[in-house]
Amino acid sequence: SKKMEEELDLCRTSMAFFSDQQLCYADILSAHEVRARIEVAVINFLKALTSPDPAISNLALISRKSRNSRVNQGMLTGVSSIFLSDMLSVRSLTKANAAKAFVRVWKVMELCYQILSQEKRVTQRELFYKLLCESPDYFSSQLQVNRTIQDVVALLRCSRFSLGIMASSRGVVAGRLVLQEPNQEIVDCSECGSSGYAISGDLSLLDKLIMRSDARYIIVVEKHAIFQRLTEDRIFNHIPSILITAKGYPDIATRFLLHRMSRAFPQLPIFALVDWNPAGLAILCTFKHGSVGMGLEAYRYACNVRWLGVRVDDLQLIPEESLVPLKPRDLQIAKSLMSSEFLQEKHKEELAQMVESGKRAEIEALFYHGYDFLGKYIAKKIVQANYI
């Protein structure tokens, strides 16, 4: 119809606009707009097949390699986030090593089109089982699905959530934060026990949360066990704070909620408590800058996170026997971090000292001074402005 042609023309113009930019990013779009972009991709593919000189056109995706990443410094916010530039990578049906990846993109787009048409949302795990049953020759692992979702994001330039895919969340939050979903009961996160309040994977729900707080700080905790210890001690009563953890490497939903809190409470400094090892620093940097693998969306979740501890100056508090040798995986992460342009100078110095010492220190080592020491440690560092 004429209306459909007009919508497709508008969509083509939008996609062309983004391809001309040096910095590329994923839009948050309505289901209607995403379906239009998928239809454009299908029409362009069919045009190439039915042309006088028929050919199977390659899929040109924004490259998610680290060499294609750029850091964009916010002039007003002080937040530096990762973007991807317009370097392309290709999925081709005619290349033996890329043929299956090419087909996977179409399979995932097909399912996303169906999901959006039915006004549904699915998790990546649900999507994996659906694809495993329907296309076992192309999908055999969750990793393949996750990578293909990112391929579709890189092709259509829209967020995963716009594709109808919910984030699976491991994160929890506790402390001086009151939450209310529209027309739902109020949740006081200081009364949720040591397990905290589970963060929903539905980003649209998180975006609608009404939030109130009398906290003075937000503390990001790497480990769930440490988070539980701090909430059991009700540290947020002594240090007026909100505690949040992703239980390790940060998932999208936890990063999204932290970003929302940073916008809702811009006066609250955000501190990170992580292990003194390359993985701990990588977790901090993901909260602070985003990740290269999600470069098209990374900037939406970046926050100005300060490194409270554990840092090299804290090693004097930790017995030598508690220091553990770095693992090969630690050295791989350290090498990757050192080569990235977003790592600030003081972080590089800490990382260099980790590698030089060949040791790593975990937060739990501070319990050598007693189980109530961690709260005193955090309070002292905040009061002395001992963070970077």
BALUM-821537 format. One record per residue (C-alpha): residue number from 0; residue in three letters; chain; x, y, z. Coordinates in steps of 0.25 Angstrom, whole numbers, plus 5000, padded with zeros to 4 digits. Layout:
BEGIN
[NUM "ALA" "A" [X Y Z]];
...
This chain:
BEGIN
[0 "SER" "A" [5000 5000 5000]];
[1 "LYS" "A" [5004 5015 4999]];
[2 "LYS" "A" [5005 5016 5014]];
[3 "MET" "A" [5014 5004 5015]];
[4 "GLU" "A" [5023 5010 5004]];
[5 "GLU" "A" [5024 5023 5011]];
[6 "GLU" "A" [5028 5017 5024]];
[7 "LEU" "A" [5038 5008 5017]];
[8 "ASP" "A" [5044 5021 5010]];
[9 "LEU" "A" [5044 5028 5024]];
[10 "CYS" "A" [5051 5016 5030]];
[11 "ARG" "A" [5062 5015 5018]];
[12 "THR" "A" [5065 5030 5020]];
[13 "SER" "A" [5067 5028 5035]];
[14 "MET" "A" [5076 5016 5033]];
[15 "ALA" "A" [5084 5024 5023]];
[16 "PHE" "A" [5085 5035 5032]];
[17 "PHE" "A" [5091 5026 5043]];
[18 "SER" "A" [5101 5020 5033]];
[19 "ASP" "A" [5107 5033 5030]];
[20 "GLN" "A" [5110 5036 5044]];
[21 "GLN" "A" [5124 5034 5050]];
[22 "LEU" "A" [5118 5029 5063]];
[23 "CYS" "A" [5107 5019 5062]];
[24 "TYR" "A" [5097 5015 5072]];
[25 "ALA" "A" [5084 5007 5074]];
[26 "ASP" "A" [5071 5014 5074]];
[27 "ILE" "A" [5060 5011 5084]];
[28 "LEU" "A" [5048 5009 5074]];
[29 "SER" "A" [5034 5005 5075]];
[30 "ALA" "A" [5030 4991 5070]];
[31 "HIS" "A" [5024 4997 5058]];
[32 "GLU" "A" [5037 5004 5054]];
[33 "VAL" "A" [5045 4991 5056]];
[34 "ARG" "A" [5036 4983 5048]];
[35 "ALA" "A" [5038 4993 5037]];
[36 "ARG" "A" [5053 4992 5038]];
[37 "ILE" "A" [5052 4977 5036]];
[38 "GLU" "A" [5043 4979 5024]];
[39 "VAL" "A" [5053 4988 5018]];
[40 "ALA" "A" [5064 4978 5020]];
[41 "VAL" "A" [5055 4967 5013]];
[42 "ILE" "A" [5051 4976 5002]];
[43 "ASN" "A" [5066 4980 4999]];
[44 "PHE" "A" [5070 4965 4999]];
[45 "LEU" "A" [5059 4961 4990]];
[46 "LYS" "A" [5062 4973 4980]];
[47 "ALA" "A" [5077 4968 4979]];
[48 "LEU" "A" [5072 4954 4976]];
[49 "THR" "A" [5062 4958 4966]];
[50 "SER" "A" [5071 4968 4959]];
[51 "PRO" "A" [5075 4966 4944]];
[52 "ASP" "A" [5089 4962 4950]];
[53 "PRO" "A" [5084 4954 4962]];
[54 "ALA" "A" [5092 4952 4974]];
[55 "ILE" "A" [5091 4949 4989]];
[56 "SER" "A" [5095 4962 4996]];
[57 "ASN" "A" [5104 4961 5008]];
[58 "LEU" "A" [5099 4967 5022]];
[59 "ALA" "A" [5107 4979 5026]];
[60 "LEU" "A" [5108 4980 5041]];
[61 "ILE" "A" [5114 4990 5050]];
[62 "SER" "A" [5127 4983 5054]];
[63 "ARG" "A" [5128 4980 5069]];
[64 "LYS" "A" [5143 4978 5070]];
[65 "SER" "A" [5150 4986 5080]];
[66 "ARG" "A" [5158 4994 5069]];
[67 "ASN" "A" [5144 5000 5064]];
[68 "SER" "A" [5141 5006 5078]];
[69 "ARG" "A" [5142 5020 5082]];
[70 "VAL" "A" [5140 5027 5095]];
[71 "ASN" "A" [5131 5039 5095]];
[72 "GLN" "A" [5133 5049 5107]];
[73 "GLY" "A" [5120 5056 5112]];
[74 "MET" "A" [5122 5070 5113]];
[75 "LEU" "A" [5112 5073 5124]];
[76 "THR" "A" [5111 5059 5131]];
[77 "GLY" "A" [5126 5055 5132]];
[78 "VAL" "A" [5122 5042 5127]];
[79 "SER" "A" [5130 5035 5117]];
[80 "SER" "A" [5124 5024 5109]];
[81 "ILE" "A" [5128 5014 5098]];
[82 "PHE" "A" [5122 5016 5084]];
[83 "LEU" "A" [5125 5009 5071]];
[84 "SER" "A" [5129 5016 5059]];
[85 "ASP" "A" [5124 5012 5045]];
[86 "MET" "A" [5134 5001 5041]];
[87 "LEU" "A" [5126 4989 5036]];
[88 "SER" "A" [5128 4974 5037]];
[89 "VAL" "A" [5120 4965 5027]];
[90 "ARG" "A" [5112 4953 5028]];
[91 "SER" "A" [5112 4945 5015]];
[92 "LEU" "A" [5105 4933 5010]];
[93 "THR" "A" [5116 4930 5000]];
[94 "LYS" "A" [5127 4929 5010]];
[95 "ALA" "A" [5128 4915 5017]];
[96 "ASN" "A" [5132 4920 5030]];
[97 "ALA" "A" [5121 4931 5031]];
[98 "ALA" "A" [5109 4924 5024]];
[99 "LYS" "A" [5102 4919 5036]];
[100 "ALA" "A" [5104 4932 5043]];
[101 "PHE" "A" [5097 4939 5031]];
[102 "VAL" "A" [5085 4930 5032]];
[103 "ARG" "A" [5085 4931 5047]];
[104 "VAL" "A" [5082 4946 5046]];
[105 "TRP" "A" [5070 4944 5037]];
[106 "LYS" "A" [5065 4933 5047]];
[107 "VAL" "A" [5066 4943 5059]];
[108 "MET" "A" [5060 4954 5051]];
[109 "GLU" "A" [5048 4945 5047]];
[110 "LEU" "A" [5045 4942 5061]];
[111 "CYS" "A" [5047 4956 5066]];
[112 "TYR" "A" [5036 4960 5055]];
[113 "GLN" "A" [5027 4950 5060]];
[114 "ILE" "A" [5029 4954 5075]];
[115 "LEU" "A" [5027 4969 5072]];
[116 "SER" "A" [5014 4965 5063]];
[117 "GLN" "A" [5008 4958 5075]];
[118 "GLU" "A" [5012 4969 5085]];
[119 "LYS" "A" [5020 4959 5093]];
[120 "ARG" "A" [5034 4959 5100]];
[121 "VAL" "A" [5044 4948 5102]];
[122 "THR" "A" [5057 4946 5109]];
[123 "GLN" "A" [5069 4941 5102]];
[124 "ARG" "A" [5068 4928 5108]];
[125 "GLU" "A" [5054 4926 5103]];
[126 "LEU" "A" [5058 4930 5089]];
[127 "PHE" "A" [5070 4920 5090]];
[128 "TYR" "A" [5060 4908 5092]];
[129 "LYS" "A" [5051 4913 5082]];
[130 "LEU" "A" [5062 4914 5071]];
[131 "LEU" "A" [5068 4901 5076]];
[132 "CYS" "A" [5055 4893 5073]];
[133 "GLU" "A" [5052 4900 5060]];
[134 "SER" "A" [5066 4902 5054]];
[135 "PRO" "A" [5075 4891 5061]];
[136 "ASP" "A" [5084 4891 5049]];
[137 "TYR" "A" [5088 4906 5052]];
[138 "PHE" "A" [5086 4908 5067]];
[139 "SER" "A" [5093 4899 5077]];
[140 "SER" "A" [5097 4908 5088]];
[141 "GLN" "A" [5092 4920 5096]];
[142 "LEU" "A" [5105 4928 5091]];
[143 "GLN" "A" [5101 4926 5077]];
[144 "VAL" "A" [5088 4933 5080]];
[145 "ASN" "A" [5094 4944 5088]];
[146 "ARG" "A" [5104 4947 5077]];
[147 "THR" "A" [5093 4947 5066]];
[148 "ILE" "A" [5084 4956 5074]];
[149 "GLN" "A" [5096 4966 5074]];
[150 "ASP" "A" [5097 4964 5059]];
[151 "VAL" "A" [5082 4968 5057]];
[152 "VAL" "A" [5084 4980 5066]];
[153 "ALA" "A" [5097 4984 5058]];
[154 "LEU" "A" [5089 4982 5045]];
[155 "LEU" "A" [5076 4989 5049]];
[156 "ARG" "A" [5082 4999 5058]];
[157 "CYS" "A" [5072 4997 5069]];
[158 "SER" "A" [5073 4993 5083]];
[159 "ARG" "A" [5071 4978 5088]];
[160 "PHE" "A" [5059 4983 5096]];
[161 "SER" "A" [5053 4989 5083]];
[162 "LEU" "A" [5054 4975 5077]];
[163 "GLY" "A" [5045 4969 5088]];
[164 "ILE" "A" [5056 4963 5095]];
[165 "MET" "A" [5056 4965 5111]];
[166 "ALA" "A" [5069 4965 5119]];
[167 "SER" "A" [5071 4953 5128]];
[168 "SER" "A" [5074 4960 5141]];
[169 "ARG" "A" [5083 4954 5153]];
[170 "GLY" "A" [5083 4968 5160]];
[171 "VAL" "A" [5078 4972 5173]];
[172 "VAL" "A" [5077 4986 5180]];
[173 "ALA" "A" [5075 4989 5195]];
[174 "GLY" "A" [5076 5001 5205]];
[175 "ARG" "A" [5070 5015 5205]];
[176 "LEU" "A" [5062 5014 5192]];
[177 "VAL" "A" [5047 5013 5191]];
[178 "LEU" "A" [5041 5008 5178]];
[179 "GLN" "A" [5027 5008 5172]];
[180 "GLU" "A" [5022 5002 5159]];
[181 "PRO" "A" [5011 5010 5153]];
[182 "ASN" "A" [4998 5006 5160]];
[183 "GLN" "A" [5006 4996 5169]];
[184 "GLU" "A" [5010 4994 5183]];
[185 "ILE" "A" [5021 5003 5189]];
[186 "VAL" "A" [5034 4995 5192]];
[187 "ASP" "A" [5044 4999 5202]];
[188 "CYS" "A" [5057 4993 5198]];
[189 "SER" "A" [5062 4995 5213]];
[190 "GLU" "A" [5052 4985 5217]];
[191 "CYS" "A" [5055 4974 5207]];
[192 "GLY" "A" [5065 4966 5216]];
[193 "SER" "A" [5079 4962 5212]];
[194 "SER" "A" [5075 4957 5198]];
[195 "GLY" "A" [5070 4970 5194]];
[196 "TYR" "A" [5060 4974 5184]];
[197 "ALA" "A" [5061 4966 5171]];
[198 "ILE" "A" [5063 4975 5158]];
[199 "SER" "A" [5053 4972 5147]];
[200 "GLY" "A" [5058 4969 5133]];
[201 "ASP" "A" [5047 4977 5127]];
[202 "LEU" "A" [5054 4990 5123]];
[203 "SER" "A" [5041 4997 5120]];
[204 "LEU" "A" [5036 4994 5135]];
[205 "LEU" "A" [5049 4999 5140]];
[206 "ASP" "A" [5048 5012 5132]];
[207 "LYS" "A" [5034 5014 5138]];
[208 "LEU" "A" [5038 5012 5153]];
[209 "ILE" "A" [5035 5024 5162]];
[210 "MET" "A" [5048 5025 5171]];
[211 "ARG" "A" [5050 5032 5184]];
[212 "SER" "A" [5062 5033 5193]];
[213 "ASP" "A" [5069 5040 5205]];
[214 "ALA" "A" [5082 5033 5202]];
[215 "ARG" "A" [5095 5041 5200]];
[216 "TYR" "A" [5103 5030 5193]];
[217 "ILE" "A" [5101 5019 5183]];
[218 "ILE" "A" [5110 5007 5185]];
[219 "VAL" "A" [5112 4996 5174]];
[220 "VAL" "A" [5117 4983 5180]];
[221 "GLU" "A" [5123 4973 5171]];
[222 "LYS" "A" [5119 4960 5179]];
[223 "HIS" "A" [5106 4956 5184]];
[224 "ALA" "A" [5112 4950 5197]];
[225 "ILE" "A" [5118 4964 5200]];
[226 "PHE" "A" [5105 4970 5197]];
[227 "GLN" "A" [5098 4961 5207]];
[228 "ARG" "A" [5108 4964 5218]];
[229 "LEU" "A" [5106 4979 5216]];
[230 "THR" "A" [5091 4978 5216]];
[231 "GLU" "A" [5091 4968 5228]];
[232 "ASP" "A" [5099 4979 5235]];
[233 "ARG" "A" [5089 4989 5230]];
[234 "ILE" "A" [5101 4998 5226]];
[235 "PHE" "A" [5091 5007 5219]];
[236 "ASN" "A" [5087 5012 5233]];
[237 "HIS" "A" [5101 5016 5237]];
[238 "ILE" "A" [5105 5021 5223]];
[239 "PRO" "A" [5092 5026 5216]];
[240 "SER" "A" [5093 5018 5203]];
[241 "ILE" "A" [5087 5010 5193]];
[242 "LEU" "A" [5094 4996 5190]];
[243 "ILE" "A" [5093 4990 5177]];
[244 "THR" "A" [5100 4977 5171]];
[245 "ALA" "A" [5099 4969 5158]];
[246 "LYS" "A" [5106 4957 5165]];
[247 "GLY" "A" [5118 4958 5156]];
[248 "TYR" "A" [5119 4963 5142]];
[249 "PRO" "A" [5108 4973 5140]];
[250 "ASP" "A" [5095 4970 5133]];
[251 "ILE" "A" [5087 4980 5125]];
[252 "ALA" "A" [5076 4981 5134]];
[253 "THR" "A" [5085 4984 5146]];
[254 "ARG" "A" [5093 4994 5138]];
[255 "PHE" "A" [5080 5001 5133]];
[256 "LEU" "A" [5074 5002 5147]];
[257 "LEU" "A" [5088 5008 5152]];
[258 "HIS" "A" [5087 5018 5140]];
[259 "ARG" "A" [5073 5022 5144]];
[260 "MET" "A" [5077 5024 5158]];
[261 "SER" "A" [5089 5033 5153]];
[262 "ARG" "A" [5079 5041 5146]];
[263 "ALA" "A" [5068 5042 5157]];
[264 "PHE" "A" [5078 5045 5167]];
[265 "PRO" "A" [5089 5053 5160]];
[266 "GLN" "A" [5095 5058 5173]];
[267 "LEU" "A" [5098 5044 5178]];
[268 "PRO" "A" [5113 5040 5176]];
[269 "ILE" "A" [5114 5025 5171]];
[270 "PHE" "A" [5125 5017 5177]];
[271 "ALA" "A" [5129 5003 5173]];
[272 "LEU" "A" [5134 4992 5183]];
[273 "VAL" "A" [5142 4981 5174]];
[274 "ASP" "A" [5153 4971 5176]];
[275 "TRP" "A" [5167 4976 5173]];
[276 "ASN" "A" [5169 4968 5160]];
[277 "PRO" "A" [5167 4970 5146]];
[278 "ALA" "A" [5153 4964 5146]];
[279 "GLY" "A" [5149 4974 5157]];
[280 "LEU" "A" [5154 4986 5149]];
[281 "ALA" "A" [5147 4980 5136]];
[282 "ILE" "A" [5134 4980 5144]];
[283 "LEU" "A" [5136 4994 5149]];
[284 "CYS" "A" [5139 4999 5135]];
[285 "THR" "A" [5126 4992 5129]];
[286 "PHE" "A" [5118 5000 5139]];
[287 "LYS" "A" [5126 5013 5136]];
[288 "HIS" "A" [5127 5012 5121]];
[289 "GLY" "A" [5119 5001 5115]];
[290 "SER" "A" [5125 4989 5107]];
[291 "VAL" "A" [5130 4988 5093]];
[292 "GLY" "A" [5122 4976 5090]];
[293 "MET" "A" [5109 4985 5093]];
[294 "GLY" "A" [5115 4997 5087]];
[295 "LEU" "A" [5103 5001 5079]];
[296 "GLU" "A" [5095 5002 5093]];
[297 "ALA" "A" [5106 5004 5103]];
[298 "TYR" "A" [5105 5019 5104]];
[299 "ARG" "A" [5091 5017 5109]];
[300 "TYR" "A" [5096 5010 5122]];
[301 "ALA" "A" [5109 5018 5125]];
[302 "CYS" "A" [5110 5024 5139]];
[303 "ASN" "A" [5121 5032 5146]];
[304 "VAL" "A" [5126 5021 5155]];
[305 "ARG" "A" [5137 5024 5165]];
[306 "TRP" "A" [5147 5013 5169]];
[307 "LEU" "A" [5146 5012 5184]];
[308 "GLY" "A" [5153 4999 5187]];
[309 "VAL" "A" [5160 4990 5187]];
[310 "ARG" "A" [5172 4997 5182]];
[311 "VAL" "A" [5187 4996 5183]];
[312 "ASP" "A" [5188 5005 5196]];
[313 "ASP" "A" [5178 4995 5203]];
[314 "LEU" "A" [5188 4983 5202]];
[315 "GLN" "A" [5195 4988 5215]];
[316 "LEU" "A" [5182 4984 5222]];
[317 "ILE" "A" [5182 4970 5216]];
[318 "PRO" "A" [5191 4959 5221]];
[319 "GLU" "A" [5201 4954 5210]];
[320 "GLU" "A" [5196 4940 5212]];
[321 "SER" "A" [5182 4945 5207]];
[322 "LEU" "A" [5188 4949 5193]];
[323 "VAL" "A" [5185 4939 5182]];
[324 "PRO" "A" [5194 4938 5169]];
[325 "LEU" "A" [5188 4944 5157]];
[326 "LYS" "A" [5181 4933 5147]];
[327 "PRO" "A" [5184 4933 5132]];
[328 "ARG" "A" [5170 4938 5130]];
[329 "ASP" "A" [5174 4950 5139]];
[330 "LEU" "A" [5186 4953 5130]];
[331 "GLN" "A" [5177 4952 5117]];
[332 "ILE" "A" [5167 4962 5123]];
[333 "ALA" "A" [5179 4971 5128]];
[334 "LYS" "A" [5184 4971 5113]];
[335 "SER" "A" [5171 4975 5108]];
[336 "LEU" "A" [5168 4986 5117]];
[337 "MET" "A" [5182 4992 5115]];
[338 "SER" "A" [5180 4993 5100]];
[339 "SER" "A" [5167 5000 5102]];
[340 "GLU" "A" [5166 5015 5100]];
[341 "PHE" "A" [5156 5017 5111]];
[342 "LEU" "A" [5164 5013 5123]];
[343 "GLN" "A" [5168 5025 5131]];
[344 "GLU" "A" [5182 5027 5135]];
[345 "LYS" "A" [5180 5024 5150]];
[346 "HIS" "A" [5173 5011 5146]];
[347 "LYS" "A" [5185 5007 5137]];
[348 "GLU" "A" [5194 5009 5149]];
[349 "GLU" "A" [5186 5000 5158]];
[350 "LEU" "A" [5185 4990 5147]];
[351 "ALA" "A" [5200 4991 5144]];
[352 "GLN" "A" [5203 4988 5159]];
[353 "MET" "A" [5194 4976 5159]];
[354 "VAL" "A" [5202 4970 5147]];
[355 "GLU" "A" [5215 4974 5153]];
[356 "SER" "A" [5212 4967 5166]];
[357 "GLY" "A" [5206 4955 5160]];
[358 "LYS" "A" [5195 4955 5171]];
[359 "ARG" "A" [5181 4958 5173]];
[360 "ALA" "A" [5173 4962 5186]];
[361 "GLU" "A" [5159 4959 5189]];
[362 "ILE" "A" [5149 4968 5197]];
[363 "GLU" "A" [5147 4956 5207]];
[364 "ALA" "A" [5162 4957 5211]];
[365 "LEU" "A" [5158 4970 5219]];
[366 "PHE" "A" [5150 4961 5228]];
[367 "TYR" "A" [5163 4958 5235]];
[368 "HIS" "A" [5160 4970 5243]];
[369 "GLY" "A" [5146 4965 5247]];
[370 "TYR" "A" [5133 4963 5240]];
[371 "ASP" "A" [5129 4978 5244]];
[372 "PHE" "A" [5141 4984 5238]];
[373 "LEU" "A" [5136 4985 5224]];
[374 "GLY" "A" [5126 4996 5228]];
[375 "LYS" "A" [5137 5004 5235]];
[376 "TYR" "A" [5146 5002 5223]];
[377 "ILE" "A" [5135 5008 5213]];
[378 "ALA" "A" [5132 5019 5223]];
[379 "LYS" "A" [5146 5024 5225]];
[380 "LYS" "A" [5149 5023 5210]];
[381 "ILE" "A" [5137 5032 5207]];
[382 "VAL" "A" [5140 5042 5218]];
[383 "GLN" "A" [5154 5043 5213]];
[384 "ALA" "A" [5150 5044 5199]];
[385 "ASN" "A" [5160 5032 5196]];
[386 "TYR" "A" [5154 5028 5183]];
[387 "ILE" "A" [5158 5030 5168]];
